[in-house]
C-alpha cells in the first residue's frame, strides 16, 4: 500500500473514489489553479483520498480560491452544477448562496478552528427528483506541507429523519395544545413534584389573571393559596397517583374580595413506564351557579318567614290524582282533626258557615276556568267564628289542561285588608321564584347544549362509503391478478395496489375520530343581498319548478366579512333540505335583514355576543321539525333522510362554518307550520369588494390571436376588451358553429378560449377536439362555473386547461401566457406541437382473448373515489367495454350532452347531486340509456322494480353479467 511520505508516487491518482475518482483521473488539470495532481502537496492528496473514499457527503476546499474537490455523496446536492464544479472555486460554483455562508468558512481559515452548522436545509436530487433534506455540516481546517492552513474539509451528515421526527412531534404537541385551548373549562399541566407550569389555556388565565405561569412552580405563581389546602392536595395526588375531584370547591385568589367556587379535577400524568411525571388540572368556574343557587335558597327562606309571620297555611292539590299537600297551619285554620292525603270537599266545608259554602264552591269552579282562586269564608270549629281568606292559582300544561292548584290560607279576622295585601305580595314572590327557577333550568339546558355542540361541532367533513370502496379496490386487484400472466410486472403492481387499499382501510376509523370541523377560510367583505340575488337561478334549479322561491332583502343592508363560497354551499344545502321536507312542492322564503343583539330593545341568541348582525332567514312551509329532532339537528351524522340520500353532515357543517365566521345558526320550527333557519353573520364596516391580491410580477400579454367562444354577448364583449388590452388579436364567436366557420375559413389562431357548456349540439370539449384536428398544436383554455377538480383533470392535456368563473384579469393573463409559451416551445422543439388529447370520448378498447359476453358497450362510470373509479374503469376495459369516467353527477350530465352512452353506472352517494337524482335526470333526458346503481348501500326505499343494483364489493363476473344486454 502506498504511503504519503516524501518521494512516494501515486499511480493513477486518486485511487478509488467511485464516479468522482474517475472524473478526477480523467480531468484536464492543466488549466486549474491546483495544477496537475502529481504536483499537489501530500497533505492535499491525503485529504482528497480520504474524502473520495468516505461514505459521508464531503468536499475539499483548497487553496486561496477554495477550489472544490468533492466525493460521490456530494453529487446529489449539486443539481445542475455537477460535474462542472470540479476544480472550480467554490464562490464561482455557488454564487450568491456562497456569499451568505462564506463568513464562518473564512473565519476557520483565519483561526484554524473548525465549526458545525446544524439543521441546514438543502435541496438534493434523489431518485431523479428534487427533495428537501436537512444536514449537519462540519468544516475542518487542513494544513499544507509547510504547516499553514491551506484548505478546509467540509463534510455533511443527513439528519432529515431526525428533523422530520422532531417537527412531527412538535405538530402533535401543538395539536394537543390546540385541543386543550378549545375546551370550555380551564386547563393546566403541571410537571414534577414542585408542580411547575408547562401549559395553561385562556380559560385558566381568565380566572386567575395574567401571571408568570410557564416554568414556575405553583407555590410561586399562587402564594395566596397557602393554607387553602390546594398545595397539599396536589402533593397527595403526585405522591399516591390517585386522582382528586371536587364540586363547588371554594377558592380565594389575590385581589378578589369574595371567594370563587370551582368544579376541580387533579389527575396524575404518567410516562410510558407508568411513573408519575405531572398532574393534569381541569375544571369549571361555577361561582355564578353557586351564587344563583344561594339566592334561590334565600328567597325560599324569606318566603317561609313571611308565611310564618303572617300566620298563614299553604296547600297544593294535584287535580289529576286528587292528592293534596297542606301545611299544619292550614289544617289548624280549617279544623282538620288529622292530616289527610286526599282532597275531601266535605271535610273542607265542615266548619265553613253554611251561607258561605256556595261561595266556596263557586270560587273553586271559577278558578278551574279562569286560573285564579280567591275567596273569604267564615270558619267556626269551636273557638269562635273567624274569617279565613283562601288564595290560590291553577297551573296548566302547554295544551291548557289544568294540572294542579296551589295557594295559601290565612286568618284575616283582625287584619283582613292587611293580610290580603300580604297575600298579593306572597303570590308575586312565588311567581318570581318560579320564574327564576325556570331561568336557571333554561340556562343549564343551553349550557349543556352549547358544550355538546362545541365538542362535536368541530367536525367539518362527511363519512361516505370509503370503506366499501377500499374493499372494492382489494377485490378488483385480486381479480386482475387472476387474469394476469404469472410473474409479470402488472401483477406485482396490482399486489402493491391491494396492499395500499388494505392500509387505507385500517386508517379509516382513525380518520373518523380525528375529524375536526375547522377549515381554512378566505373571508371577504360581502353584500349578502347581492350574493343571494346572484344565486337565484341556481336555487331555482336546485329546488325545482314546483317550489315557489321568494327572496326579499331589506333596504340598507349591512355588510359582513365572510367567505362567500362556503356560505353559498350552506344556503344551497338549506334550500335542498327545505325542498325535500316539502316533498318537492311548496314555498321557500329567503329574507335578509339587519339585527341588533343585546342592548336597549335588542334580544339575545344563545352562543352569540351582543352586537350588530346580518340575518338570513331560510323558511319553508313544510311539516316542521319536532322538538325531539330539533335538539339533534346540528349534530354530525344525524339525518332524517332515507338511507343513501344524505350523510347527516350538512347542518353540522353549516353550524361549524357560521361559528367559525363569528356568527351562528338558530332553528325556529313548529310542527305543522314549517321550519325557519336563521343565519347570523357579524356586521363589518369595511369597504365592499376588497380587492384580492394580484399575482406576483407584472401582467404579461402577447401578440398572438385568440378565438373567444362565449354565448353571453355582454361577457363576450368584456372578455374581448380584456384580451385586447393585453395586446392579443381577438376573434369572437357565439357558439361552436361560428367558431368552426372562422377556423374553416382560414383564420390563423393560436389559442381557443371557450366555455364548457354552450347552446347548440356541440359543447366546449367537442369543439376543442374538432378545432385541434383542424389546427394541430392549438392551445385550449376552457372556462366554466365548475372547479377544475369537478371538470376532471384527466380530461385535459398539457396544452388544455380550465379556469373557473369568476376569474381575475391577472389570473387569465397568467393562464394564457403559460399555454402559449408551452405551445411555442413545442413548435421550436418539433416543428409543430403535437395535438393534445381531445375532449372526453370513448376509446375503443379491444376485448381480451377469452373474454365472454356481448360486444363492448359504451359505459359512463360515475364514482367520486379516485382509486375505485380508476380500477372499475380498468375492469370495464378488460371486459371489452368502452369506459368514460366522471367524479360527480353534474360532470356526468355535461359529458352526456357531449357524447351519448349505452349504460350509466353510478354510485348512489356523490358530492352534490346524488346518484338517484342523476338517474332520474338521465331517464328524463335520455330514455334509451340503461342505468345501474353501484354502491355499498342496500337498495333505497323508493327503488323501482326495474332498477339494477351492483352491490360493492363485486366480482368481475358479476360486473360482466350486469352489463350483458337483456335477451
Buried (B, 14 or more C-beta within 10 A) or exposed (E): EEEEEEEEEBEEBBBEBEEBBEBBEEBEBEEBEBEEBEEBBBBBBBBBBBBBBBEEBBBBBBBEBBBBBBBBBBBBBBEEBBEEBBBBBBBBBBEEEBEEEBEBBEEBBEEEEBBEBEEEEBEBBEEEEEEEBBBBBBBBBBBBEEEEBBBBBBBBBBBBEEBEEEEEEEEEEEEEBEEBBBBEBBBBBBBEBBBBBBBBBEBBBEBBEEBEBEEBBBBBBBEEBEEBEBBEBBBBBBEEEEEBEEEBBEBEBEEEEEEBBBBBBBBBBEEEEEEBBBBBBBBBBBBEBBEBBEEBEEBEEEBEEBBEEBBBBBBBBBBEEEEBBBBEBBBBBBBBEEEEEEBEEEBBBBBBBEEBBEBBEEBBEBBEEEBBBBBBBBBEBEEEEBBBBBBBBBBEEEEEEBEBBBBBBBBBBEBBEEBBEBBEEBBEBBEEBEEBEEEBEEBEEEBEBBBBBBEBBBBBBBBBBBBBBBBBBBBBBBBBBEBBEEEEEEBEBBBEBBEBBEEBBEEEEEEEEEBBBEEEBEBBBBBBBBBBEEBEEBBBEBBEEEBEBEBEBEEEBBBBBBBBEBBBBBBBBBBBBBBBBBEEEBBBBBBBBBBBBEEEEEEEBBBBEEBBBBBBBBBBBBBBBEEEBBBBBBBBBBBBBEEBBBBBBBBBBBBBBBBBBBBBBBBBBEEEEBBBBBBBBBBBEEEEEEEEEEEEEEBBBBEBBBBBBBBEEEBBEEBBEBBEEBEBBBBBBBBBBBBBEBBEEEEEBBBBBBBBBBEEEBBBBBBBBBBBEEBEBBBBBBBBBBEBEBBBEEBBBBBBBBBBEEBBBBBBBBBBBBBBEBBBEBEEEEEEBEBBBBBBBBEEBEBEEEBEBEEBBBBBBBBBBEBBBBBBBBBBBBBBBBBBBBBBBBBBBBBBBBBEBBBBBBBBBBBBBBBBBBBEBBBEEBEEBBBBBBBBBEBBEEBEEEBBBBBBBBBBEEBBEBBEEEE
